[in-house]
Amino acid sequence: MTTEAANILGTGWGGTTPDGDRRGIAIVRLTVGLVQGIVLYLLLRATEGDSASWSQRHPDLFAPALLTALFLPAVLLSGVGKLRLWVYVVWSLIAGAALAFLAWHDIARQADGAREATFPLFVFAAAALFIAHHLIVPADRERRLAASYPAYFDAAWMAGVQGVLSIGFAGAFWLLLLLGAALFKIIGLSFLSDLLQESWFSLPLTGLAFATAVHLTDVRDGLIRGVRTVALMLLSWLLLVITVLVGGFLVALPFTGLDGLWETGSATALVLSAAAALIVLINTAYQDGRPDHRPPVVLRYGVRVASALIAPLVALAFWGLALRIGQHGLTPDRIIATACAVVGAVYGLGYLFAAVRPGPWMKPLEPTNILAAVLSVAVILALFSPLADPARLSAADQVARLERGAVAAKDFDYEFLRFDSGKAGLAALDRLTRSSDPQIAELARAAKAREERSGYSVEDRAARVAGIRIQPIAGQTAPPSFTAQLGRQDALMYACTVGNPCQLRNLDLDGDGRVEVLLANSSAILAFAQDAQGQWSQSGTYVAACAPPSPDELAKAFAETFAVVPARLPDLVVGDQRLQAQPQISCPPPTSR
């Protein structure tokens, strides 16, 4: 290690000169970037090969190593030079241990088989680490347990801008490398393109590029503040747009009703996303709360109105969750959504109070942001640890609903316990196999013995059926067995929708004595046939050979003028293969007008 780096680490970030500090910090950052790239390369190598690869044999070690290698360097890059040495070391150790533990638990709670870290873990772990890091850095800088609000705002938004610019720098760096490789290749030299395809070269190089960008943006913080100011100004004016849209949505709800909202199946995610957008844009206008940073009058009124809209959106999210949980019980997704709604409720109530409270403009927004930040970290740690494991809570709730009779034994989703709730679900399913109710015990044993899903869950089928719109024409009815299997027909989710419903007609197309079902939408006619076991599946699609008719013309013809004609060319049997004809269609030329 060089003298500058030794001075940095040995004296608590105290080199002899500012230039010496910057050189030492640069060396530390470049070392972190290089080591990260090397570790990621080694982890990539650990995934190569068949199921006997190291990552498959030891997922409880691979997942913690991967999560830590991905996210801990962000703390090391951002904290160097900004935290006192002992705080930097202690916080880095705590962050690394927390990341490793969350990843280990994510693997440990899963059932035996191919186990790997889940996608939500990466998203929420990154969010928790970012929030926690930017609660610690300002507090250490001011030598206080809780820093001033402007310090929190400055640290978090500066880091956000630095992150975006650093990712952009690394991307531009790679574009230039690829351009250079292409130039060399056109003259017959492929060494650079071959080198860039080698992970042992590309991953450490990417780590170095990103670390370089972090250092450059940190050294030129005046320029970064200028970029941040422009970005905040532009984003703050978008607040007016989202405020008008959300306000119009809430005003229209009493007139349109909530049925359409709940039928989407994603209402909770939509309203929480809208609330999150409002929160972010409100903060771009409020900034650090200093009087000299206040926005124009129109934005100040926009902030007040927008702050009052968050609480109704969060209330809608709770309502939707309550309906779904009341109907179908807890699932991991609903638990995570409820946790997000709880954090959203803190924002909603705090921002509503700030909007209506007289006195300094929106001042209660500051403690609300700090409280919500701390709560967010705590909630994420609880969700991805044994404290509030969504899989365990969901399995317990589903079994409790079964035992108290909220769901009939034949309708209970045993496959959720078998496939979707990890070890907690398997343990619950094992208890159900010993139930005093013989039907429950039999169905639980059947689910436990199953190696793969038999079909969609009860709730999935209900959601699919709710989104499918079929209108039988006069004198026709849908076969009950076909209606019962609607949830298994994926094609109908996209072909027969609320805005484009299908018309239904029953007809024995092939003369085998069994009725086929024809469903017509605005562009095609789908044919469904039933096999000897009573299972319906799509057997064909009819489309216009030439210019397609208008939707109204097709609907009228399907309901009134309908005929079956034999195919022009029969099928051929060659050996044991059946070949279907694809006739050439000659369409008449369009009529000149």
N, C-alpha and C positions, 0 to 999 in steps of 0.2 A: 504494500500500500504506500502511496506517495506521502510526502511530508504534509501537503495540504489536507489530505483526507485524514491523516493521523491527528492533525491539529483539530479538525472538525470533531472527530469522535472523542478525542481526549480531553477537550476543554469545554464540552457542552456547547458546541457550535460556535466556539470563539476563536477564530483564526486571528492572525496578527493584523491583517488588512482586509477591507471589504473585498478586494480582488481575490485574496487568498480564500476568503469564505466562499465566494462564488465558484472558484476552481474546485475546492474540496467538495462542495455540494454537487457540482456537476459530475465529479468522479463517482461519488456515492450513487447518484441517480443512474449513470450509465452502467455501473456494476449491477444495480438492481435489475435494470432492463435486460442486460445480458444473461444474468442468472435466471430470470423468469423465462426467457426464450429457451435456454438449455433445459430447464425443468419441464417445460411444456413439450419439448421434443422427446425427452425420455418417457413422459407419460403417453405420448402418442405411440411410441415404440411398444409400450406395454399393452396397447390395444391390438397390435398386429397379430395375425395368426388366427387360429380357430378358437373354439370355445375354451380351449385349455390355456388361453393367453393369461398373463398375470392379472390383467384388469378383471377378467371373468372369474378367476380363482380367488381373488382377494378384493371384491368390490368395497368391503368395509375399510380398506386402506386406500384404494384407488380414488374413490369419490372424495374423501377428505383432502387428499393430495391435490386433486384437480381443482376443487373449489378454492383451496388456499392459494395455489399457484396462479389462479386467474385473478383473484381480488385482493389478496394481501399486498402485492406490489403497489397497488394504488395508494395504500396507506403509507408505505415506505417512501414512495416518490413524492407524495404531497406533504408528508410530515417533516421530512429532512429540512433542517434550517428554520422551521417554523415552531417546532416544539423543543422544550428543554430536553437534554439528552436522556435523562432518566424517565421523563414522561414518554418520550419517543420509544424507548425500549420497552417500557411496561405496557404501553398501549398497543404496540405492535405484537407483543406476546399474547395479550388478551384477545386482540382481534384475530390472530392466527388460530388460537385455541378455540375461540367461539366458532369460527368458520369450519374448522375440522370437526368439532363436536356436532354441529348442525348437519353436516354431510354424513357423518357416521350414523347419527340417529335416523336420517332419511333412508339409509340402507338397512339398518338394523330392524326397522319396523316392517319392512317388506317381507313377503312370504318367500320361501325358498324358490330357487329358479334363477332366471336371468334378472339380476338386480342391478339397477343403475340409478343414479341421482335423478330426481324428477325436475322438470322444467321450472315449476314455481319456486323451488329452492333457490335456483340461480337468480331469479328476478328479485325475490324478496330479500335474499342475503345481500345482494348488491345495494338495494335500497337502504336496508338497515345499516350497512357499513358506511355508506355515504352520509347518512343523517348523523350517526354516532360520531364519526370523525369530525364533522363540522359543528358538533356541539363541544368537542374537546379542544380543538385548536384555538378558538377564540377565548375560551375560559383560561387556558394555559397562558395565552398571550397577555391577558389582563390580570393574571395571577388571582383569579376569583373562581369560586365554584360555579357561578352563573355569570356569563359575560353580559355586556350591554347588548341590546337588540341590534344596533347598527353593526357591531362586530360580527354577530351571527349572520346577518344579511350579507355583509361584505365577503365573509369567508365562503359561504355556500354558493353565492352567485358567481364569484370569481372562479371557484373551482368548476362550476358548471360550464362557464365559457371556456376555461382552459381545457377541460375534457373534450368539448366539441372541437376546438381548434386542434388539439393534439391528435385526435382521431382523424381529422381532415388532413393534417400534415402527414401522418403515416400512410393514409390512402394515396395522397399525391406523390409521396415518395415511391410507392409501389407502382403507380402509373408510369412514372418516369423510368423506373427500372425495366418495366415491361416494354416501354417504347424503345429503350436502348437495346434490349434483347432482340426486339423485332428488327431493328436496324442492322445489327450484327448478323442476324440470321439471313437477311436477304443477300448478303455478300458471302454466304456459305460458312459463317462462323456461328455455331450453335452453343458455344460453351456457356454463355451467360444464361440463355433460356434453360439449358439443362441444369445449371446451378440453382436457378430460382425455383425449380421444381423439387429440389431436395429440401426436405423439412429440417434437416440438421443445419442448413444454411438460412432458410427463409424465416424460421421462428425466432432464432436469436437476433437476426437482422431487424425483424419487426419490433422486437422488444427494445432494441437500441434506438430505433427511429422514434418510437413512442416516448421513451425516456428523454430523448433529445428535445422533442417538442414540449414536454412538460417543463423542462429546464428553461428553454427559450421563452416560453410564455410567462414563466415565473420571474425571470430576470427583467423582462420588459413589462412589468406590471402596469406601468402608466399607459402603455398602448392597449393592454388588455382591458383596463378600466374604461378606456374610450370605446372599445368594441362593445363592452357590456352596457355602457350607457346608451349607445345606439340601439342595441338589441332590446333593452328594456323599454325604450321609447316606442319602438315599432310594435312590440308585443302589447304594450299597454293600450294602444288604440284598438287592438283586436278585442279588447274587453267589451267595447260598445257593441260589437257584432254579436258575440256570444250572449251578452245580456239581453239584447232584443230577441234573439232566437229562443233562449230559455224562457224569458218572460212570456213570449207568445205561446210557447208550448204549455206553460202552466195555466195561462188564461183560457186556452182552448180546451183543456182537459174536462172541465165541468160540462161542456157542450158535447164533446165526442164520447165521453165515458172512458173507462179504464180497460174495457174488454180487449180492445185492439192492442193496448200496451202489453197486457199479460200474455196475449197470444203469440207475441214475438218469441217468447222463451228466453230473451236476453234483456228484459226490461231493467232488471237490477243493475247489470253491468253498464247499460246505456246511461241511466240516470246518475250512477256513481261517476262515470267518466265525465259527464257534463259538470258535475259538482267539482271534480278535480281540475277541469279546465278553468272553471271560474276561480278556484283558489289560486292557481298559478298566475292567472292574468291579473287578479286583484293585487297580488304582491308585486307584479311588475309595475303597477301604477303607484302603489304605496311606497315601495322601495324600503329605505331604512327609517322612514318616519320623520326625518328632519325637515323643518319648515322650508329650507331652501331647495328641497327635492320634491316638493309637492307638485302634482300635475296641474294642468289647466282646470278651470271650474267645471267644464263639461265632464271631464274624467272623474273629478271628485264626486259629482253626483252619480256618475255611472258606477263608481266603487260602492257607494251606499246601496244603490238598487241591487247590484250584483251580490253584495254581501247578504241581502235579505232573501235571495233566491236559493241559497245553498240549503238552508234548513228544509224547505218543502221538497227539494230533490232527495235529500237523505230520508225524509219521512216516507216518500214514495218507495225508496229502496227497502226500508224496513217493512212497509206494507206488503210489497211483493215477496220478500223473504218469509214473512209470517204466513202468507197464503201457501207458498210452496212447502214450507216446513210443516204446516198444519195438514196438508194433503199427503205429503210423501215422506216426511221426517227429515232428519239431518243427513247431509252428505258432506264429504270433504270440501267440495266447491262452495256449498252454502255456508259452511262454517267460516271459510276464508272470506266470503262476501260479507258475512255478518261482522267479522272483525274489521273489515274495511269500512263498513257502515258505522261502526262504533267510533272509529277515528274521524269519519266524516261528520258524525254528530257533534263531536267536540268543535270542529271547525265551524259547522253550521250555527251552533248556539253562540259561540264566541263572536263570530262575524256578525250575526244578527244583533247581538248586544252592542257591538261596536257601531253598527249602522244607525241604531236608534238612540244611543246614549248621547246626551249633550256634553259639550266640553271639547277638548282637543280632538282634532279630526281623526277618527278611526283608531284612537290610541289602544283600546283593548285588543286590537288585532295582534299586537306584539306578544303579550303573554299567551294568547291563544296559540300562536304559531309555535312558541317554545314548548308549551304543554303538549300540543299535538305531536311534535317531533319526538319528545321523550316517550309518549304513549305509543307511537308507531314502532319505535325500536323494541319496547317491551312486548308489544303484541306479536311482532314477528318472531322474537325469541321464544315466546310461549307456543306459537303455532307450530314451529319447526323443532320443538323439543318435546320431551315427554309430558310437560306441564299441560298442554292443550292440544295434543296430537289429534288432528281432525279425523284421521282414520279410526282411532280408538273411540272418540266421542260419537262418531257416526254409527259405528257398529253397536255400541251400547244403546243408542237411541232407537235404532231400527229393531233390535231385539225387544226392547221395552214396548214398542208399539205393537209388535206381534203378540207379546204376552198379555197385554191388557185388552186385546181385541180390536185395536184401531185398524188393523189390516187382517184380512182373512188369511188363513194358512195357505190356501191355494194361490193367493195373489201376492204373497210375500216374495221379495226379490232375494232369494237365497244366493243367487250368483253375485250379488253385491258383496256378500260376506266372503264368497269363495275367491273372487278375482279382484275386487276393488278396495278392500280395506286391510290388506296385509295380514300380519300375524294376529292382530286383534280380531279381525273378521274370521280367520280360521279357528281361533279359540272359541269365538261365539258360536260358529257353526258346529263345532264339536260338541258344545253344550246342548245345542238344539237336537243333535242326534240322540240324546238321552232324555228328551222331553217326554213328559207323561202323556202328551197328546200324540197318538199314533200317526196321524197325518203329518204333523210337523216333523216328527222324527224320521218318517219315511222320506219326505221331500228333502230334508237336510242331509240325509245319508246319500241320496241321489246326487245332490249338488256337490257334496264333498268328494264323491268318486269321479266327478266330471273333470276331464283334462282341459277342455276348452268350452267356451260359451255355447249354449244351445240356441241362443238368439238374443234379441234385445230384451232389456229389462222391462218390467211392467210400466215404469214411468217413461222410459224411452218410447215404448209403443204408444202410450197415451199422447205424448208430445208430438209424435209423428202424425198420428191420426188427427190431432187437433189442427195441424197445419195443412191437411189435405182436403180439398173441396171437390165433391162429386155431386152432380145433379142428374139423376136418371130422367130420360125423356119420358113423355107420356106413355103409360102402359108398361113401363119397364121398372124393375126393382133390382137392387144389388143383391146377389146371393149372400146369405148370412155368413157363409164360410169365407167369402172374399172380403167382406167388411171386417171380419175378425182378424184378418191377416194384413190389413192396410199398413200397419206399422212396420211390416217387413219389406214393403215395396219401396225401395229407395228412389226409383225413378219417379214415383208419384209425388215426392216431396218437391220436385222441381217442375213437373209437368202439370200438376193440378193444384194451383195455389189460389189464395183468396182473390187476387186480381185477375187470374186466368183459370177459372174453374173448368173441370172436364164434364162432358156429357157422357152418360153411360147407356149402353145398349147390350142386351144379351143375344147371342146368336151361336148356333152350332155351325162353325165355319167348315169343318172338315168331315162332317157327317158321321162322326164316331159315336153319336148319341149323348155326348157331354157338351154342355153349353160353354162357350167361350165368352169372355167379357171384353167389350170394346169400349175404350175411353178416348174421347176426342177433345182436344184443346184447340187453340187457334192455329196451330201449325202442323199437327200430326194426329194420327189415331194409333193408340197403343192396344195391342191384343194380349190378353192374359188367358192362360189355360190351366186347368187343374189336373194333377196327376192322379194315379191310382190311390195314393195315400191321402188325397184330399188337399195337397199343398198347391197353392196358386203361385205362378211365376210368369214373368213376361215372356211371350212366345214370338213376338214380332212387332214391327213398327211400320205403319203405312204413311207415306208422304206423297205429295203431289209430284208427278213425274215432270211436269212442265211448270208454267207460271202458277204459283200457289194462289188459291182463292183468298179473298179477304176473310178475316175471322168471322164476320157476320154471315158470309156466304157459306162457309164450311159448317157453321153451327146449324143453319137452316137446312142445308142439304142432309146433314147427319140425322136430323130429327124427322125430316119429311121424305126426302127422295133418297132411298138407300137400296143397293142391290149388291149381290155377290156374283162375280163372273169368274170362270175358270182361268187359270194362268195360261199365258200363251205358250210357254215352254215348260214341259214337265221336268221333274228331277231325273237325274241319271244315276244309276248304280253301277260303279266301275269296281269290280272286285268286291271288297267289303266296304267301299267308301261311297257315300251318298253325296252327289254333287248337285248344288242348286244353281239354277240359271240366273244370270243377271242380264236381262235383255237390253238391247240398245233402243233408246227411246228417241224418236224423231219428232221434235216439237215444231208446230207450225210457226212461220215467221210472224212477228208482231204486226198487227194491223196498223197501217199508216193512218194518221189523223190529219 
